[in-house]
Amino acid sequence: MKTSNGRRMEARAVDRNADLVARTLEGDAEAYAQIIDNYRGRVYKVVRQKIRRDEEVEDIVQEVFCNAFQRLTSLRDPVALGAWLARIAANTTTQRLRRQQVRERIKDMEPGDVLPTYRQPGDRVADDVVLHVLAAVESLPPAYHSVVNLFHFEGYTCQQIGKALGISHYAAKWRLHEARWRLRANLEPEIDREYVFSRS
């Protein structure tokens, strides 16, 4: 049971949060800096439960507060500010881990592995990556589309592609190189482009 003193402290915290949120929404940068100062420790603990590298924890904490700032208008009850930030921290951390898993899958991709490796039931993030990669491949000009399909989906070597398309081995390799750069330019920023179609 809360004491009268405890209720007064809680009321002051609610008023303080409401004031800081209102001032932040009005463009007061110092108010949001105070929110960060008040809740950084709590957010850090949430992230630290799943992430061990200090540098990565700090990076995610910054991302959490950036995300929170962008969504602050959706906070209906300032009394729930701490819990709201903790949820964003948990979700941001989970998303970071899932993106890392997808990057590792892409990094280890072999010809013919794309669909069975990434389209796993219930893995929405992986499905999104597959659909985006396939859409990027489909958008390539025919000459590039053909070499990507043959190399990454059919398992052809550049020499075999050259024979199939009636071009030299070097021309096939050059087209594949150009196709990769076009794909990287079209892929979403959160997918680590360094790893996409890195096999040579």
C-alpha positions in Angstrom: 0.0 0.0 0.0 1.4 3.4 -1.0 2.0 6.0 1.7 0.9 9.6 1.2 4.5 10.5 0.7 4.8 7.9 -2.0 1.7 9.2 -3.8 3.1 12.7 -3.7 6.4 11.5 -5.2 4.5 9.6 -7.9 2.4 12.7 -8.7 5.5 14.9 -9.0 7.0 12.3 -11.4 3.9 12.3 -13.5 3.8 16.1 -13.6 7.5 16.2 -14.5 7.1 13.7 -17.3 4.1 15.5 -18.7 6.0 18.8 -18.6 9.1 17.3 -20.3 7.0 15.6 -23.0 5.0 18.7 -23.7 8.1 20.9 -23.9 9.8 18.4 -26.2 6.9 18.4 -28.5 7.1 22.2 -28.6 10.7 21.9 -29.8 12.6 22.2 -26.6 15.8 20.2 -27.1 16.8 20.6 -23.5 13.6 18.9 -22.3 14.3 15.8 -24.4 17.9 15.8 -23.2 16.5 15.6 -19.6 14.2 12.7 -20.6 17.3 10.9 -22.0 19.2 11.6 -18.8 16.3 10.4 -16.6 15.7 7.1 -18.5 19.0 6.3 -20.1 19.9 3.8 -17.3 16.7 1.9 -17.6 17.0 1.7 -21.4 20.6 0.6 -21.1 19.6 -2.3 -18.8 16.9 -3.5 -21.2 19.3 -3.5 -24.1 22.1 -5.1 -22.0 20.0 -8.1 -21.3 20.4 -9.3 -24.9 23.5 -7.5 -26.1 27.0 -7.9 -24.6 29.3 -5.7 -26.6 29.5 -2.3 -24.9 29.9 -0.4 -28.2 26.8 -2.1 -29.7 24.7 -1.5 -26.5 25.6 2.2 -26.7 24.6 2.3 -30.4 21.2 0.7 -29.7 20.5 3.0 -26.8 21.0 6.0 -29.1 18.8 4.4 -31.7 16.1 3.8 -29.0 16.0 7.5 -28.1 16.0 8.5 -31.7 13.0 6.2 -32.3 11.3 7.4 -29.2 11.7 11.1 -30.3 10.1 10.3 -33.6 7.2 8.5 -32.0 6.7 10.8 -29.0 3.3 12.1 -30.3 2.0 8.6 -29.9 2.6 8.6 -26.1 -0.8 9.1 -24.6 0.0 8.9 -20.9 3.2 10.6 -19.7 3.1 8.5 -16.5 3.9 5.5 -18.7 7.0 7.1 -20.2 9.5 4.8 -18.6 7.6 1.6 -19.6 7.0 3.0 -23.1 10.8 3.6 -23.5 11.5 0.1 -22.2 9.2 -1.4 -24.8 10.9 0.5 -27.6 14.3 -0.6 -26.2 13.2 -4.3 -26.2 11.7 -4.0 -29.7 14.7 -2.2 -31.1 17.1 -4.7 -29.6 15.1 -7.6 -31.1 15.0 -6.0 -34.5 18.8 -5.5 -34.4 19.4 -9.1 -33.5 17.1 -10.3 -36.3 18.8 -8.1 -38.8 22.1 -9.5 -37.8 20.8 -13.0 -38.3 19.6 -12.1 -41.8 22.9 -10.6 -42.6 24.7 -13.8 -41.6 22.3 -15.8 -43.8 23.0 -13.5 -46.8 26.8 -13.6 -46.1 26.7 -17.4 -46.2 24.4 -17.6 -49.3 25.3 -20.1 -52.0 23.8 -20.5 -55.4 20.3 -22.0 -55.2 20.0 -21.4 -51.4 18.0 -18.1 -51.5 14.5 -19.4 -51.1 15.0 -22.4 -48.9 17.4 -20.6 -46.7 15.5 -17.4 -46.0 11.8 -18.1 -46.5 11.2 -19.9 -43.2 7.6 -20.1 -41.9 6.9 -17.2 -39.5 10.2 -15.4 -40.1 8.7 -12.1 -41.3 12.0 -10.2 -41.5 13.6 -13.0 -43.6 10.6 -13.1 -45.9 10.8 -9.3 -46.3 14.4 -9.6 -47.3 13.7 -12.4 -49.8 10.9 -10.4 -51.4 13.0 -7.3 -51.6 16.0 -9.1 -53.1 13.8 -10.9 -55.7 12.1 -7.6 -56.6 15.5 -6.0 -57.1 16.6 -8.9 -59.3 13.4 -8.6 -61.4 14.0 -4.9 -61.9 17.4 -5.5 -63.5 17.8 -5.0 -67.3 17.5 -8.4 -69.1 21.2 -8.8 -69.7 22.0 -8.5 -66.0 18.8 -10.3 -64.9 19.9 -13.4 -66.8 23.4 -13.6 -65.4 22.2 -13.2 -61.8 19.6 -15.9 -62.2 22.0 -18.3 -63.8 24.8 -17.6 -61.3 22.9 -17.3 -58.0 19.7 -19.3 -58.6 20.9 -22.0 -61.0 24.4 -22.4 -59.8 26.1 -21.8 -63.2 29.8 -20.7 -63.3 30.7 -17.6 -65.3 32.2 -19.9 -68.0 28.9 -21.8 -68.2 26.9 -18.6 -68.3 29.1 -17.4 -71.2 28.4 -20.5 -73.2 24.7 -20.4 -72.4 24.4 -16.7 -73.5 26.8 -16.8 -76.3 29.3 -14.3 -74.7 32.8 -14.7 -73.4 33.6 -15.8 -69.8 35.0 -12.3 -69.1 31.8 -10.6 -70.4 29.7 -12.8 -68.2 31.9 -11.9 -65.2 31.7 -8.2 -66.0 27.9 -8.3 -66.3 27.6 -10.1 -63.0 29.8 -7.4 -61.4 27.6 -4.7 -62.8 24.5 -6.4 -61.8 25.7 -6.7 -58.2 26.3 -3.0 -58.0 22.9 -2.2 -59.3 21.4 -4.6 -56.7 23.3 -3.0 -53.9 22.1 0.4 -54.9 18.5 -0.8 -54.8 18.6 -2.7 -51.5 17.3 -1.2 -48.3 19.9 0.5 -46.1 19.4 -1.8 -43.1 20.6 -4.8 -45.2 24.4 -4.8 -45.1 25.1 -4.3 -48.8 28.7 -5.6 -48.3 27.4 -9.1 -47.9 24.7 -9.3 -50.6 25.8 -11.4 -53.5 29.4 -11.3 -52.4 30.4 -14.7 -53.9 32.8 -14.3 -56.8 
